Structures are given as structure tokens and as C-alpha cells.
Amino acid sequence: MSRIQGRDTAPEMRVRRILHAAGLRYRLHGKGLPGKPDLVFARAKTVVFVHGCFWHMHPCKYGKPAPATNRNFWAEKRRSNVERDRRNRAQLQSDGWSVFEIWECETRDAEKLRERLQTIIDYLTRPDAVIESNGPARKQVNKSLRAEGKVSKAEAP
């Protein structure tokens, strides 16, 4: 366990390179925020978590396998990670932060990763864009656009 990296992992570095190349600047591993998000965009009150599929039990082929030895320990460890993620996400959202999660499996294909990150880039660089992702960030942006009269309720996804 001591050899497991929590920072500067390969998936995190891929995400950081693309967002930095898009002109976005961020803080790393926000110490004062629940869960210490990997990327913090303070002005936009937006955070990005880059989760490992195995450790956070993503329902992909990389997150499903369970270790063959010491099964009870690992099952509890992984379940507690998921529960902690849920609590941290809820706390951040209740504090007014928009939360995006990128999964390790999404970082394996560079083109798909760029498409996935385009949602975050649009959200942070074009406040008048209608966000097509799911979650509170999309709802928050679309609600504010409707309030300003820039988009009708029918146009917002």
C-alpha cells in the first residue's frame, strides 16, 4: 500500500496536460476542500477528481475485479472509498461547488478523453454555453442561462 501513488498519477497527468493546453489554470489537490480534489478552479467554484477505476469501484472492466487474497479487507477498503467519495461530492455540492469526475478508463483513449474534457473546458470558458453533461454543473449553468433569458427551457437539455 505504501507504493500506491495518490498524486501525479498517469491518468491525472493526462487530464492536466489537456486542460493546461486549453489555457485553463488550476490549483492542485485543494487541501481545504473535502476529498482534496485533484484539480481546483477556485474562481469558477469547480473541482475535478481523477479516480482510479479499481480503487473507486468503477463499473468497467478495470474496476470490477476483486483481489483473490484477503477478500474481506479489500472489499471493505473499496466500499469505504466509494462511500467517502459520495460524502465528499455531496459536501462540495452543498457548498456550491461544481464537481466533475474523470475515470482512469476514460483517460486511456486520448481522443475520447479530449471529448470528455471538452465539457469541462466549455463549462469553464464559455459561461453562456449549454452544458450537455449530467449533474449539478449542467443544471446550475442551464438554470442561470434561463434566468438571464439566453436560452429557453426547451433548448436546455
TAUR-V592264 format. One line per field, one symbol per residue. phi: phi as a letter, one per 40 degrees, with the letter a starting at -180 (. if undefined). burial: b if it has 16 or more other C-alpha atoms within 10 Angstrom, else e. A space follows every 10 residues. Layout:
phi = ???
burial = ???
//
This chain:
phi = .ccccbbfcd cccccccccc ccgcbabbfd ccbdgfdcbb bcccfbbbbb cccccbfccb cccccbdcbf dcdccccccc ccccdccccc cccccgccbb bbcdccccbd cccdcccccc ccccbbcccc cccchccccc ccccccccgc acccccc
burial = eeeeeeeeee bbebbbebbe eeeeebebbb eeeebbbbbb beeeebbbbb bbbbbbbbee eebeeeeeee eeeeeeebee ebeebeebbe ebbeeebbbb ebbbbbbeee eebbebbebb bebbeeeebb beeeeebbbe bbbebeeeee beeeebe
//
